[in-house]
Amino acid sequence: MIPPAENRPIPRRRFVATAAAAWLAARGLGSARGAEAAAPVDASKLAKLGGPKAVRSKPGPWVRWDVREQKQVAEAIAQTSLFYWLGRGANKQTALFIERFKQHCPREHVVTCSSGTAAVHIAIAAAGIGPGDEVITTPITDLGTVAGILFQQGVPVFADLGAATYNLDPVAVERAITPKTKAIIAVHLCGTPCDLSALRAIADKHHLILIEDCAQAWGAKFRGRPIGTVGDVACFSLMNSKHIGTGDGGVVASSDPRIGPALLKFADKGNDRTAPGYTWDKTAVLATNYRMSELQAAFGAVQLARLDGIAAKRAALGRALIAEISGLPAVVPPDLPANDRGTFWFFYFRLRLERLKCSRAEFVEVVKAEGAPMSAGYIPVPIYQLPFFQNHSFFAGRWPIREMGLTTMDYARVRCPEAEAILTTGVHFSLNESMDEAYVREIGAAVRKVAKHFSA
Ligand SMILES: *Cc1c(COP(=O)(O)O)cnc(C)c1O
């Protein structure tokens, strides 16, 4: 029986909370009204110097999977086989995954694979990229974007980027085209769609294949069109840290009749097991094994059901943060056209260091002290500056196609000034869907406070 209220002991938690609130209020720390009464707190004083932190709240717990994934994986475990066998026997997970994927990215041919890197390699191989063929792409990306080009003996050609989109500059792409160019890989960095109208027009004009690397852009939209549906092939990653994941995994998709039917072969040692009367046949091609199992597909199918919510939340938070840090002379927010949807795998902005009395390292240190978890830059150097690119030492210290005269590419002479500046002046914030708008506005307030403090 519950005793009447007045006789009930105050639960310890409530007592502590009430007492603490009274103590804080007495010192002008607990509420706006309390702050008026006590000595004024200088809100512009940096937390690093003992002032109040700009970020007081915390993001909620980041729960990325739960009993729903558990149930679906249990269903897979109840099967007698965990092999992807499309539509054969009782195996259903890969088919379910593909069905759900097509709701987000309607493409005729969809193939699950072991990683985003595998997805791009499969796309490059299915697109028929061969020795000496050039593929134009961005120097700010994951190595997975370019590994497949090199493994097919193609030549990555790096073009410069938009200053605030961090994506391929279509003018630079067109300038990089030579008679050897076969394809463009557009990477939607941090979830911001590339200018796909311009890239599509360039690809069509020069008869190039347009590959979209959507690894960082799950759920993004270009002029209302789902990411991955403007290019000829789309590649996605399901690596653990992406918007949705399966620990590791990938997807490659195409509606192009030249490319789509070949995807499965290049994911599964050169053969199409789903073809009627499948045997290792004369149409086989050289390819490695990039298969994904039913366990990952089961997990991924439930992750896909979460994608709409994750993408919408990240899109709204990113827009809110752009608004918060806009209009500052020393800060350049990311440029995301109003009619596109970015899904902010991370949030990246640039500093105008000539307008600041501090270095980027100091800026980041001080903004972190405000409670905003930020870090300097993204990848350490543009891809072409990696030592094995500078030395052209891709295959046991050698690069056979260069020795054979199929390319004269010299990565030691490549310069993409904007890309280099993006990496030396950028600040990275790991935005995610566990955050709410109030928290993100505090993050923005921290940037404003620090930028104002150091403004030259
Ligand atoms: C993560 C990523 C990849 C590679 O994906 P993995 O699944 O890690 O192989 C490729 N491209 C971009 C842009 C990425 O962010």
The ligand as an SDF file (V2000), in Angstrom:
LIG
                    3D

 15 15  0  0  0  0  0  0  0  0999 V2000
   33.9540    4.2480  -46.1600 C   0  0  0  0  0  0  0  0  0  0  0  0
   34.2060    4.6620  -47.5690 C   0  0  0  0  0  0  0  0  0  0  0  0
   34.5950    3.7570  -48.5570 C   0  0  0  0  0  0  0  0  0  0  0  0
   34.9990    2.3500  -48.2720 C   0  0  0  0  0  0  0  0  0  0  0  0
   34.0840    1.6090  -47.5750 O   0  0  0  0  0  0  0  0  0  0  0  0
   34.5630    0.2960  -46.7700 P   0  0  0  0  0  0  0  0  0  0  0  0
   33.2740   -0.3910  -46.5050 O   0  0  0  0  0  0  0  0  0  0  0  0
   35.2690    0.7710  -45.5490 O   0  0  0  0  0  0  0  0  0  0  0  0
   35.4530   -0.4660  -47.6780 O   0  0  0  0  0  0  0  0  0  0  0  0
   34.6920    4.1890  -49.8650 C   0  0  0  0  0  0  0  0  0  0  0  0
   34.4380    5.4660  -50.1800 N   0  0  0  0  0  0  0  0  0  0  0  0
   34.1110    6.3770  -49.2640 C   0  0  0  0  0  0  0  0  0  0  0  0
   33.8250    7.7700  -49.6930 C   0  0  0  0  0  0  0  0  0  0  0  0
   33.9980    6.0150  -47.9210 C   0  0  0  0  0  0  0  0  0  0  0  0
   33.6780    6.9290  -46.9990 O   0  0  0  0  0  0  0  0  0  0  0  0
  1  2  1  0
  2  3  1  0
  2 14  2  0
  3  4  1  0
  3 10  2  0
  4  5  1  0
  5  6  1  0
  6  7  2  0
  6  8  1  0
  6  9  1  0
 10 11  1  0
 11 12  2  0
 12 13  1  0
 12 14  1  0
 14 15  1  0
M  END
$$$$
